[in-house]
Amino acid sequence: MDPLTQGLLGGVAAQTVLRKRVTPAATVAGILGGMAPDLDVFIRSQANPLLMYEYHRHFTHSLAFIPVGGALVGALLWLLLRRKPPLGLMLVAAIAGFATHGLLDACTSYGTMLYWPFSRERVAWDNVFIIDPFYTFALLVGLVVSWRRRLGNAAIAALLLSTAYLGLGIVQHHRAANFQAELARSRGHDVERGRVIPSLGPHLLWRSIYLSEGRLYVDALRVPYGGAKQYWRGGSLPHYSSEALLRNLPPDSTLARDLRTFAWFTQGYVAELGGAPLELGDLRFSTLPQSLQPLWGIRVDPRSPERHVQRLRFPWRSEDRFEAVWELLRGRTPGARDLPAAVGISPH
């Protein structure tokens, strides 16, 4: 999630663990611990455009790295504060903050390597958007009150409330996934693989993407807490499978490695965007939940197997996006559809 929310959660976690020993220095240690794993964004290379995709949310976000990363943050802050706070207190606070980061990121849809070095699985639970003001505000109130009172009770309440909010996201995700299955069935599609990805708002709006017969289908789903669900058709694009192209490439070539990395990073949701050289897009993320234009992708030239792919960023205007998302959240966007009655989807 965004750095502010990660820092607030880290601070609240530190205050919760310390309870009656809450101090400003310990709270800061928790905040910095909660933000520190994202320092991996500086792992990048001009020569290898996919290195940042490979190492963001990598080892610094893993469960195994928590004691090491947290201890480093706590010890460095203790030294910067001229060894005045108790070292043990700073270590506990920083480790508590650091421990929250990977788990919260795993609740989003980008993919987090929680189980490194034992697994390269990119964990994505899809139960909260990368920016959620409702979640962030609860943490902010709890942290500020606990800071002022030097007592962790408000932090404990904020942690419980924010965790319950994530739990609500799990429930809504399940409902959205059922809606996706019913939608695909109404079209006569057999779903080979599917995701519902949260969009901006309190678990109401979801990006649906599923694979059927060689195409990726995209829709926006509105799943209210009560009442009828709606969807907006986005369309479909050819699914890209690297198998055919890789058959014509040396297996250890630069391009073959890049294609395998991109397929792993996108968790297989790669669409052919056309063009010559070939353009591929990560269809998990877009400016609008029903849009077929991805946020990023790559350009591939099979004639140059020893050259890296070119990383692409597709433009978008934030003011148009937020206004359009707001209308989708309200169910006011033209083109909204309900499923045919014969499908038999329930309002819940």
Residue, then its C-alpha position, 0 to 999 in steps of 0.5 A: m500500500d501507500p507509504l503513509t498507510q504502511g508507516l501508520l500501521g507500523g507505528v500502531a503495531a509498535q504501540t500495541v506491542l509496547r502498550k504502557r511503554v509507548t514513547p515518541a521514539a518507539t512510535v517513530a521506530g515502528i513507523l520507520g520499520g513499517m515503511a522500510p521494506d519499500l526501500d527495495v524500489f531503489i533496486r533497479s538498473q538502466a541495463n535491465p528494465l525488468l529488474m525493478y519488477e523482479y525485486h520490488r516486494h521481494f526479500t525485504h517483504s518476506l516473513a523470513f526477513i522480518p527480524v533482520g530488517g526490523a533489527l537494522v531499522g531499530a539499531l540505526l535509529w538508536l544510533l541516530l538518537r545517540r543511544k538514549p532510548p533503550l536499545g531493546l525498546m527500539l528493536v521491539a518497536a521496529i521489528a513490530g512495525f517491519a512485520t506488518h509491511g509484507l502482510l499488508d502488501a499481500c492484501t493488495s493485488y500486486g503480488t508479494m513474496l511473503y515466503w522467500p527464500f522458500s518460494r517465489e510465489r507472489v502472494a496477492w489476497d485481493n482484499v484491499f486497494i493500494i490506497d484506502p482512506f477508510y483504512t488509513f484514517a482508522l490507523l491515523v486516529g489510533l496512532v495520534v491518540s496513543w502518541r498523546r496519551r503514551l498508552g497503546n489502548a487506542a492503537i489496539a482499538a485501531l488495529l482491531l478495527s482496521t483488521a476487521y475492515l480487511g476482513l470485510g474485504i475478504v467477504q466482499h472479494h468472495r461475493a465479487a468472485n461469485f459474481q464473476a463466475e455467474l457473469a462468465r456462465s451467462r456468456g457461456h464461458d468456461v473460466e480457466r483462471g480468474r481474478v477480481i481486483p479491488s478498486l478505489g472505494p470501500h470494497l464496492l468496485w472490482r476489476s474482473i479479469y478471467l481467461s477463457e478460450g485464449r482471451l482475457y475478458v475484463d469487466a467492472l463489477r459493482v458489489p454493494y453491501g445490499g441490493a442488486k449487483q451491476y457490471w460494465r463490460g470492458g471487452s477482451l484481448p488475446h491472451y499471450s502465452s510465451e510458449a510459442l515465442l520461447r520455442n523459437l528463442p535460445p532458452d538462456s537468451t536475454l529475451a527468453r529470460d525477460l519473457r519468463t520474468f514478465a509472465w511471473f511478475t504478472q501472474g500470467y495475466v498478459a495480453e497481446l496489445g498488437g504492434a510491431p514489435l509486439e507489445l504486451g500488457d499487464l492486464r491486472f491493472s488499468t486506469l479504470p476497472q473496465s478498461l483494456q488499457p493496462l498501466w504498464g507493459i513491455r515491447v518485444d523484438p523476437r529478432s533480437p534475442e540478446r536484447h532486453v525488452q523495452r518497458l512501457r508506461f501507458p498515459w492516464r489523466s488522474e482527474d478523469r480517472f477519479e471522476a469516472v471511478w466516483e461515478l462507477l461507485r455511485g452506479r451512475t455510469p451509463g452502460a451498467r448491466d444486470l445479469p439475465a434473470a435466468v442466471g439466478i444470481s442472488p443479491h448477496 
